[in-house]
Amino acid sequence: MADWVEGQILLIGKRSNLIQFLLNGLIPLGNSIEIRNSNSKFEMKTPDGEYLIVDSDRHYLSCDNITMDHQKSQELDFQFSAAFEIDMQLLESISKHYNIDITIRANTPTDYIQKVSIVKGEVIQDDLTCPCDIA
């Protein structure tokens, strides 16, 4: 059984770029998916609320209902999990390809906190912190 890295992931970017990632960079794990897209609102739902990141080795996003309003810039917050470790090359590639920024704060299997920040396809932070170091 795999050890899991689990936490939160924040995706930041233009609405159009985020929609492209949601439609092309995720695979819904439910049997169906419902997508509504208009100038005023974007919604994406799957019964299980679980998505596999395309080309990943078990990297998942969880959200019951993904919703964006009409604003040009958006932030999407999801639960995140990855088997064993975070694939930094995968996330760099996603950031670069879809022109979105990615921030992760997750607990590792050894109870460390990993903070990751990728901006414009480049890792600007990848830190492991022992919880005992946090005051």
C-alpha positions as MATLAB code, in Angstrom:
seq = 'MADWVEGQILLIGKRSNLIQFLLNGLIPLGNSIEIRNSNSKFEMKTPDGEYLIVDSDRHYLSCDNITMDHQKSQELDFQFSAAFEIDMQLLESISKHYNIDITIRANTPTDYIQKVSIVKGEVIQDDLTCPCDIA';
ca = [
       0.000    0.000    0.000;
       1.319    3.435   -0.939;
       2.232    6.135    1.519;
       0.348    9.303    0.652;
       1.201   12.978    0.535;
      -2.014   14.828    1.376;
      -3.017   18.461    1.674;
      -4.293   21.455   -0.262;
      -3.482   22.650   -3.766;
      -4.232   26.128   -5.073;
      -4.365   26.790   -8.821;
      -4.078   30.438   -9.864;
      -4.454   31.884  -13.335;
      -6.689   33.311  -15.991;
     -10.138   31.782  -16.112;
      -9.615   30.499  -19.667;
      -6.311   28.783  -18.755;
      -7.814   27.126  -15.686;
     -10.778   25.878  -17.716;
      -8.385   24.347  -20.258;
      -6.551   22.541  -17.434;
      -9.806   21.311  -15.892;
     -11.078   19.996  -19.226;
      -7.830   18.557  -20.596;
      -5.569   17.981  -17.593;
      -7.924   16.034  -15.331;
      -9.678   12.681  -15.649;
     -12.870   12.378  -13.579;
     -13.003    9.122  -11.622;
     -16.801    9.041  -11.468;
     -18.984    7.406  -14.084;
     -20.259   10.733  -15.324;
     -19.300   14.359  -15.497;
     -21.469   17.439  -15.827;
     -19.969   20.596  -17.337;
     -21.705   23.953  -17.709;
     -19.798   26.805  -19.299;
     -21.113   30.274  -20.037;
     -19.655   33.760  -19.959;
     -20.965   34.220  -16.421;
     -20.218   30.838  -14.818;
     -18.219   27.617  -15.261;
     -19.217   24.481  -13.341;
     -17.802   20.971  -13.391;
     -19.196   18.130  -11.284;
     -18.635   14.406  -10.995;
     -20.482   12.230   -8.460;
     -17.330   11.141   -6.621;
     -15.613   14.554   -6.765;
     -12.288   12.852   -7.540;
      -9.986   13.624  -10.475;
      -6.738   12.025  -11.598;
      -4.163   14.424  -13.031;
      -3.383   13.377  -16.614;
       0.021   11.688  -17.091;
       0.537   11.382  -13.338;
       1.421    8.388  -11.258;
      -1.493    8.670   -8.830;
      -1.821   12.423   -8.252;
      -5.401   13.366   -7.402;
      -7.536   16.450   -6.887;
     -10.775   16.303   -4.918;
     -13.667   18.736   -5.105;
     -17.401   18.070   -5.165;
     -18.245   21.054   -7.331;
     -15.737   23.168   -9.250;
     -17.192   26.617   -9.876;
     -15.774   29.817  -11.361;
     -17.497   33.118  -11.924;
     -16.915   35.527  -14.808;
     -13.788   37.187  -13.320;
     -10.732   37.060  -15.603;
      -8.331   35.899  -12.848;
      -9.270   32.983  -10.628;
      -8.037   30.867   -7.714;
      -9.205   27.275   -7.322;
      -8.639   25.382   -4.077;
      -8.734   21.561   -3.951;
      -7.830   18.693   -1.686;
      -4.666   17.095   -3.078;
      -3.117   13.653   -2.684;
      -0.201   11.883   -4.312;
       1.189    8.394   -3.885;
       4.649    8.437   -2.291;
       5.777   11.955   -3.321;
       4.852   15.048   -5.297;
       6.004   14.840   -8.915;
       7.620   18.238   -9.354;
       8.400   17.721  -13.068;
       4.735   16.970  -13.734;
       3.602   20.115  -11.917;
       6.227   22.271  -13.634;
       5.010   20.944  -16.978;
       1.352   21.658  -16.092;
       2.201   25.163  -14.913;
       4.103   25.907  -18.102;
       1.669   24.231  -20.523;
      -1.511   25.789  -19.085;
       0.116   29.027  -17.874;
      -1.162   28.574  -14.324;
       0.581   28.936  -10.962;
       0.460   26.088   -8.435;
       0.832   26.190   -4.664;
       0.711   23.080   -2.456;
       0.839   22.622    1.301;
       0.795   18.935    2.186;
       1.790   16.464    4.859;
       4.311   13.815    3.825;
       4.217   10.165    4.960;
       6.976   10.982    7.490;
       4.832   13.761    9.030;
       6.787   16.612    7.482;
       5.012   19.544    5.881;
       5.932   20.137    2.240;
       5.360   23.568    0.729;
       5.576   23.873   -3.035;
       5.155   26.942   -5.204;
       5.453   26.906   -8.993;
       5.148   30.144  -10.949;
       5.232   30.319  -14.746;
       6.589   26.777  -14.971;
       9.435   27.268  -12.489;
       9.720   25.944   -8.952;
      10.253   28.875   -6.612;
       9.672   26.923   -3.391;
      10.005   23.250   -2.440;
      10.530   23.091    1.324;
      10.134   20.325    3.881;
       9.486   21.467    7.446;
       9.375   19.335   10.556;
       6.203   20.082   12.567;
       8.412   20.429   15.650;
      10.054   23.458   13.936;
       6.722   25.280   13.699;
       5.968   27.462   16.683;
];
